[in-house]
Amino acid sequence: MNAPKELRVSKDRRLLTVTFDGHAPFELPAELLRVLSPSAEVQGHSPEQRVTVPGKRNVAISRIEPTGNYAVRIVFDDAHETGIFTWTYLHTLGHERDTRWADYLAELSEKGLSRD
């Protein structure tokens, strides 16, 4: 997967727009990126260890740091900074955003957790 031609954080720091060649821009909310972070803290080291992260409705992106030629580290204002978002993962999130968001909301409900 080639690098996106643009990564743009909104003025309020709550939306990341990712544009890959040949695709319409993807808008990825900071909350979605935070709760689906590819970090071991969120994903664990196996599917059984994956954590449902509540309470991130108001999270924002503090900064984005390049990581080699294949990814970026997204640092959030809640001090989470261990997720390395590869170009492939960002592309997947863009295409599967609605499904993954619905799955996350269902998980929160099943576990009695809240976005707040």
TIRO-2110 file (N, C-alpha, C; in Angstrom, 1 decimal):
// TIRO-2110
0.8, -1.2, 0.0, N, 1, A
0.0, 0.0, 0.0, CA, 1, A
0.9, 1.2, 0.0, C, 1, A
0.6, 2.1, -0.9, N, 2, A
1.4, 3.4, -1.0, CA, 2, A
0.9, 4.4, 0.0, C, 2, A
1.8, 5.3, 0.4, N, 3, A
1.4, 6.3, 1.4, CA, 3, A
0.3, 7.2, 0.8, C, 3, A
-0.6, 7.7, 1.7, N, 4, A
-1.6, 8.6, 1.2, CA, 4, A
-1.0, 9.8, 0.7, C, 4, A
-1.7, 10.5, -0.2, N, 5, A
-1.2, 11.7, -0.7, CA, 5, A
-1.5, 12.9, 0.2, C, 5, A
-2.4, 12.7, 1.1, N, 6, A
-2.7, 13.7, 2.1, CA, 6, A
-3.2, 13.1, 3.4, C, 6, A
-2.8, 13.7, 4.5, N, 7, A
-3.3, 13.4, 5.9, CA, 7, A
-3.6, 14.8, 6.4, C, 7, A
-4.9, 15.1, 6.8, N, 8, A
-5.2, 16.4, 7.2, CA, 8, A
-6.1, 16.3, 8.5, C, 8, A
-5.6, 17.0, 9.5, N, 9, A
-6.4, 17.0, 10.8, CA, 9, A
-7.2, 18.3, 10.8, C, 9, A
-8.5, 18.1, 11.2, N, 10, A
-9.4, 19.3, 11.2, CA, 10, A
-9.0, 20.3, 12.3, C, 10, A
-9.5, 21.5, 12.2, N, 11, A
-9.1, 22.5, 13.1, CA, 11, A
-9.5, 22.2, 14.6, C, 11, A
-10.6, 21.5, 14.7, N, 12, A
-11.0, 21.1, 16.1, CA, 12, A
-10.2, 19.8, 16.6, C, 12, A
-9.4, 19.2, 15.7, N, 13, A
-8.5, 18.1, 16.0, CA, 13, A
-9.4, 16.8, 16.2, C, 13, A
-10.6, 16.8, 15.8, N, 14, A
-11.5, 15.6, 16.0, CA, 14, A
-11.7, 14.8, 14.8, C, 14, A
-11.1, 15.1, 13.6, N, 15, A
-11.3, 14.4, 12.4, CA, 15, A
-10.0, 14.4, 11.6, C, 15, A
-9.7, 13.2, 11.1, N, 16, A
-8.5, 13.0, 10.2, CA, 16, A
-9.1, 12.6, 8.9, C, 16, A
-8.7, 13.4, 7.9, N, 17, A
-9.0, 13.1, 6.5, CA, 17, A
-7.8, 12.5, 5.8, C, 17, A
-8.0, 11.3, 5.2, N, 18, A
-7.0, 10.6, 4.6, CA, 18, A
-7.3, 10.4, 3.1, C, 18, A
-6.4, 10.9, 2.2, N, 19, A
-6.6, 10.8, 0.8, CA, 19, A
-5.5, 9.9, 0.2, C, 19, A
-6.0, 8.8, -0.4, N, 20, A
-5.1, 7.9, -1.2, CA, 20, A
-5.4, 8.2, -2.7, C, 20, A
-4.3, 8.0, -3.5, N, 21, A
-4.5, 8.1, -5.0, CA, 21, A
-5.6, 7.2, -5.4, C, 21, A
-6.5, 7.7, -6.3, N, 22, A
-7.5, 6.9, -6.9, CA, 22, A
-8.7, 6.7, -6.0, C, 22, A
-8.8, 7.3, -4.8, N, 23, A
-9.9, 7.1, -3.9, CA, 23, A
-10.4, 8.4, -3.4, C, 23, A
-11.7, 8.5, -3.1, N, 24, A
-12.2, 9.7, -2.5, CA, 24, A
-11.6, 9.8, -1.1, C, 24, A
-11.5, 11.0, -0.5, N, 25, A
-11.0, 11.1, 0.8, CA, 25, A
-11.8, 10.3, 1.8, C, 25, A
-11.2, 9.8, 2.8, N, 26, A
-11.8, 9.1, 4.0, CA, 26, A
-11.8, 10.1, 5.1, C, 26, A
-12.9, 10.2, 5.8, N, 27, A
-12.9, 11.0, 7.1, CA, 27, A
-13.0, 10.0, 8.2, C, 27, A
-12.0, 10.1, 9.1, N, 28, A
-12.0, 9.2, 10.2, CA, 28, A
-12.0, 10.0, 11.5, C, 28, A
-13.1, 9.9, 12.3, N, 29, A
-13.2, 10.6, 13.6, CA, 29, A
-12.1, 10.2, 14.5, C, 29, A
-11.6, 11.1, 15.3, N, 30, A
-10.6, 10.8, 16.3, CA, 30, A
-11.0, 9.7, 17.3, C, 30, A
-12.3, 9.8, 17.7, N, 31, A
-12.8, 8.8, 18.6, CA, 31, A
-12.7, 7.4, 18.0, C, 31, A
-13.1, 7.2, 16.7, N, 32, A
-12.9, 5.9, 16.0, CA, 32, A
-11.5, 5.5, 16.0, C, 32, A
-10.6, 6.4, 15.6, N, 33, A
-9.1, 6.0, 15.6, CA, 33, A
-8.6, 5.6, 17.0, C, 33, A
-9.1, 6.3, 18.0, N, 34, A
-8.6, 6.0, 19.4, CA, 34, A
-9.1, 4.6, 19.8, C, 34, A
-10.4, 4.3, 19.6, N, 35, A
-11.0, 3.1, 20.2, CA, 35, A
-10.6, 1.9, 19.3, C, 35, A
-10.2, 2.1, 18.1, N, 36, A
-9.7, 1.0, 17.2, CA, 36, A
-8.2, 1.1, 17.0, C, 36, A
-7.5, 1.8, 17.9, N, 37, A
-6.1, 1.9, 17.8, CA, 37, A
-5.4, 0.5, 17.6, C, 37, A
-4.5, 0.4, 16.7, N, 38, A
-3.8, -0.9, 16.5, CA, 38, A
-2.8, -1.2, 17.6, C, 38, A
-2.7, -0.5, 18.7, N, 39, A
-1.8, -0.7, 19.8, CA, 39, A
-2.1, -2.0, 20.5, C, 39, A
-1.1, -2.6, 21.1, N, 40, A
-1.3, -3.7, 22.0, CA, 40, A
-2.1, -3.4, 23.2, C, 40, A
-2.1, -2.2, 23.6, N, 41, A
-2.9, -1.8, 24.8, CA, 41, A
-4.4, -2.0, 24.5, C, 41, A
-4.8, -1.7, 23.2, N, 42, A
-6.2, -1.9, 22.8, CA, 42, A
-6.5, -3.3, 22.2, C, 42, A
-5.6, -3.7, 21.3, N, 43, A
-5.8, -4.9, 20.5, CA, 43, A
-5.3, -6.2, 21.3, C, 43, A
-4.5, -6.0, 22.3, N, 44, A
-3.9, -7.1, 23.0, CA, 44, A
-3.0, -7.9, 22.1, C, 44, A
-2.6, -9.1, 22.5, N, 45, A
-1.7, -9.9, 21.7, CA, 45, A
-2.4, -11.1, 21.1, C, 45, A
-3.7, -11.1, 21.3, N, 46, A
-4.6, -12.1, 20.7, CA, 46, A
-6.0, -11.5, 20.7, C, 46, A
-6.9, -12.1, 19.9, N, 47, A
-8.3, -11.6, 19.9, CA, 47, A
-8.9, -11.6, 21.3, C, 47, A
-8.6, -12.6, 22.1, N, 48, A
-9.2, -12.7, 23.4, CA, 48, A
-8.8, -11.5, 24.3, C, 48, A
-7.7, -10.9, 24.0, N, 49, A
-7.1, -9.9, 24.9, CA, 49, A
-7.6, -8.5, 24.5, C, 49, A
-8.3, -8.4, 23.3, N, 50, A
-8.7, -7.1, 22.8, CA, 50, A
-9.6, -6.4, 23.9, C, 50, A
-9.5, -5.1, 24.0, N, 51, A
-10.2, -4.3, 25.0, CA, 51, A
-11.2, -3.4, 24.3, C, 51, A
-12.4, -3.3, 24.9, N, 52, A
-13.4, -2.3, 24.4, CA, 52, A
-13.1, -1.0, 25.2, C, 52, A
-12.8, 0.0, 24.5, N, 53, A
-12.4, 1.3, 25.1, CA, 53, A
-13.6, 2.2, 25.2, C, 53, A
-14.1, 2.5, 26.4, N, 54, A
-15.2, 3.4, 26.6, CA, 54, A
-14.7, 4.9, 26.8, C, 54, A
-15.6, 5.8, 26.8, N, 55, A
-15.4, 7.1, 27.3, CA, 55, A
-14.5, 8.0, 26.4, C, 55, A
-14.5, 7.8, 25.1, N, 56, A
-13.6, 8.6, 24.3, CA, 56, A
-14.3, 9.5, 23.3, C, 56, A
-15.6, 9.9, 23.6, N, 57, A
-16.4, 10.7, 22.7, CA, 57, A
-15.7, 12.0, 22.4, C, 57, A
-15.0, 12.6, 23.4, N, 58, A
-14.4, 13.9, 23.2, CA, 58, A
-12.9, 13.9, 23.0, C, 58, A
-12.3, 12.8, 22.6, N, 59, A
-10.9, 12.7, 22.4, CA, 59, A
-10.5, 13.4, 21.1, C, 59, A
-9.3, 14.0, 21.1, N, 60, A
-8.8, 14.7, 20.0, CA, 60, A
-7.4, 14.2, 19.6, C, 60, A
-7.0, 14.6, 18.4, N, 61, A
-5.7, 14.2, 18.0, CA, 61, A
-4.7, 15.4, 18.3, C, 61, A
-3.7, 15.0, 19.1, N, 62, A
-2.7, 16.0, 19.5, CA, 62, A
-1.7, 16.3, 18.4, C, 62, A
-1.2, 15.1, 17.8, N, 63, A
-0.2, 15.2, 16.7, CA, 63, A
-0.1, 13.9, 16.0, C, 63, A
0.5, 14.0, 14.8, N, 64, A
0.7, 12.8, 14.0, CA, 64, A
2.2, 12.8, 13.7, C, 64, A
2.8, 11.7, 13.9, N, 65, A
4.3, 11.5, 13.7, CA, 65, A
4.5, 10.5, 12.7, C, 65, A
5.4, 10.8, 11.6, N, 66, A
5.7, 9.8, 10.6, CA, 66, A
6.5, 8.6, 11.3, C, 66, A
6.2, 7.4, 10.8, N, 67, A
6.9, 6.2, 11.2, CA, 67, A
7.4, 5.5, 10.0, C, 67, A
8.6, 5.7, 9.6, N, 68, A
9.2, 5.1, 8.4, CA, 68, A
8.4, 5.6, 7.2, C, 68, A
8.3, 4.7, 6.2, N, 69, A
7.6, 5.0, 5.0, CA, 69, A
6.3, 4.3, 4.9, C, 69, A
5.9, 3.7, 6.0, N, 70, A
4.7, 2.8, 6.0, CA, 70, A
3.6, 3.1, 7.0, C, 70, A
3.8, 4.2, 7.8, N, 71, A
2.8, 4.4, 8.8, CA, 71, A
3.0, 5.8, 9.5, C, 71, A
2.0, 6.1, 10.4, N, 72, A
2.1, 7.2, 11.3, CA, 72, A
1.7, 6.8, 12.7, C, 72, A
2.2, 7.4, 13.7, N, 73, A
1.8, 7.3, 15.1, CA, 73, A
0.9, 8.4, 15.3, C, 73, A
-0.3, 8.1, 15.8, N, 74, A
-1.3, 9.2, 16.2, CA, 74, A
-1.2, 9.3, 17.7, C, 74, A
-1.0, 10.5, 18.1, N, 75, A
-0.9, 10.8, 19.6, CA, 75, A
-2.2, 11.6, 19.9, C, 75, A
-2.9, 11.0, 20.9, N, 76, A
-4.2, 11.6, 21.3, CA, 76, A
-4.1, 12.4, 22.5, C, 76, A
-5.0, 13.3, 22.8, N, 77, A
-5.0, 14.2, 23.9, CA, 77, A
-5.2, 13.5, 25.3, C, 77, A
-5.6, 12.2, 25.2, N, 78, A
-5.7, 11.4, 26.5, CA, 78, A
-4.4, 10.7, 26.8, C, 78, A
-3.3, 11.1, 26.1, N, 79, A
-2.0, 10.5, 26.3, CA, 79, A
-1.7, 9.2, 25.7, C, 79, A
-2.7, 8.6, 24.9, N, 80, A
-2.5, 7.4, 24.2, CA, 80, A
-1.6, 7.7, 23.0, C, 80, A
-0.5, 7.0, 22.9, N, 81, A
0.4, 7.3, 21.8, CA, 81, A
1.1, 6.1, 21.3, C, 81, A
0.6, 4.9, 21.5, N, 82, A
1.4, 3.7, 21.2, CA, 82, A
0.9, 3.0, 19.9, C, 82, A
-0.2, 3.5, 19.3, N, 83, A
-0.7, 2.9, 18.1, CA, 83, A
0.1, 3.4, 16.8, C, 83, A
0.5, 2.4, 16.0, N, 84, A
1.2, 2.7, 14.8, CA, 84, A
0.1, 2.4, 13.7, C, 84, A
-0.4, 3.4, 13.0, N, 85, A
-1.4, 3.2, 12.0, CA, 85, A
-0.7, 3.1, 10.6, C, 85, A
-0.7, 1.9, 10.1, N, 86, A
-0.1, 1.6, 8.8, CA, 86, A
-1.0, 2.2, 7.7, C, 86, A
-0.4, 2.4, 6.5, N, 87, A
-1.2, 2.9, 5.4, CA, 87, A
-2.4, 1.9, 5.1, C, 87, A
-2.0, 0.6, 5.2, N, 88, A
-3.0, -0.5, 5.0, CA, 88, A
-4.2, -0.4, 6.0, C, 88, A
-3.8, -0.2, 7.3, N, 89, A
-4.8, -0.1, 8.3, CA, 89, A
-5.7, 1.1, 8.1, C, 89, A
-5.1, 2.3, 7.8, N, 90, A
-5.9, 3.5, 7.6, CA, 90, A
-6.9, 3.3, 6.4, C, 90, A
-6.4, 2.6, 5.3, N, 91, A
-7.2, 2.4, 4.1, CA, 91, A
-8.3, 1.4, 4.5, C, 91, A
-8.1, 0.4, 5.3, N, 92, A
-9.1, -0.5, 5.7, CA, 92, A
-10.1, 0.2, 6.6, C, 92, A
-9.7, 1.0, 7.5, N, 93, A
-10.6, 1.8, 8.4, CA, 93, A
-11.5, 2.7, 7.5, C, 93, A
-10.9, 3.3, 6.5, N, 94, A
-11.7, 4.2, 5.6, CA, 94, A
-12.8, 3.4, 4.9, C, 94, A
-12.5, 2.2, 4.4, N, 95, A
-13.5, 1.4, 3.7, CA, 95, A
-14.5, 0.7, 4.6, C, 95, A
-14.1, 0.4, 5.9, N, 96, A
-14.9, -0.3, 6.8, CA, 96, A
-15.4, 0.5, 7.9, C, 96, A
-15.3, 1.8, 7.8, N, 97, A
-15.6, 2.7, 8.9, CA, 97, A
-17.0, 2.5, 9.5, C, 97, A
-18.0, 2.5, 8.7, N, 98, A
-19.4, 2.4, 9.2, CA, 98, A
-19.6, 1.0, 9.9, C, 98, A
-19.1, -0.1, 9.3, N, 99, A
-19.3, -1.4, 9.9, CA, 99, A
-18.6, -1.5, 11.2, C, 99, A
-17.3, -1.0, 11.2, N, 100, A
-16.5, -1.1, 12.5, CA, 100, A
-17.1, -0.2, 13.6, C, 100, A
-17.7, 1.0, 13.2, N, 101, A
-18.3, 1.8, 14.2, CA, 101, A
-19.5, 1.2, 14.8, C, 101, A
-20.4, 0.6, 13.9, N, 102, A
-21.6, -0.1, 14.4, CA, 102, A
-21.2, -1.3, 15.3, C, 102, A
-20.1, -2.0, 15.0, N, 103, A
-19.7, -3.1, 15.8, CA, 103, A
-19.2, -2.6, 17.2, C, 103, A
-18.5, -1.4, 17.2, N, 104, A
-18.0, -0.8, 18.4, CA, 104, A
-19.2, -0.4, 19.3, C, 104, A
-20.2, 0.3, 18.7, N, 105, A
-21.3, 0.7, 19.5, CA, 105, A
-22.1, -0.5, 20.1, C, 105, A
-22.2, -1.5, 19.3, N, 106, A
-22.9, -2.8, 19.8, CA, 106, A
-22.1, -3.4, 21.0, C, 106, A
-20.8, -3.4, 20.9, N, 107, A
-19.9, -3.9, 22.0, CA, 107, A
-20.1, -3.1, 23.2, C, 107, A
-20.1, -1.7, 23.1, N, 108, A
-20.3, -0.9, 24.2, CA, 108, A
-21.7, -1.2, 24.9, C, 108, A
-22.7, -1.3, 24.1, N, 109, A
-24.0, -1.6, 24.6, CA, 109, A
-24.1, -3.0, 25.4, C, 109, A
-23.5, -4.0, 24.7, N, 110, A
-23.4, -5.3, 25.3, CA, 110, A
-22.7, -5.4, 26.7, C, 110, A
-21.7, -4.5, 26.8, N, 111, A
-20.9, -4.5, 28.0, CA, 111, A
-21.3, -3.4, 29.0, C, 111, A
-22.4, -2.7, 28.7, N, 112, A
-22.9, -1.7, 29.6, CA, 112, A
-22.0, -0.5, 29.7, C, 112, A
-21.2, -0.2, 28.7, N, 113, A
-20.3, 0.9, 28.7, CA, 113, A
-20.8, 2.1, 27.9, C, 113, A
-20.2, 3.2, 28.0, N, 114, A
-20.6, 4.4, 27.4, CA, 114, A
-19.5, 5.1, 26.6, C, 114, A
-19.9, 5.9, 25.6, N, 115, A
-18.9, 6.7, 24.9, CA, 115, A
-18.4, 7.9, 25.7, C, 115, A
-19.2, 8.3, 26.8, N, 116, A
-18.9, 9.4, 27.6, CA, 116, A
-18.0, 9.1, 28.8, C, 116, A
END
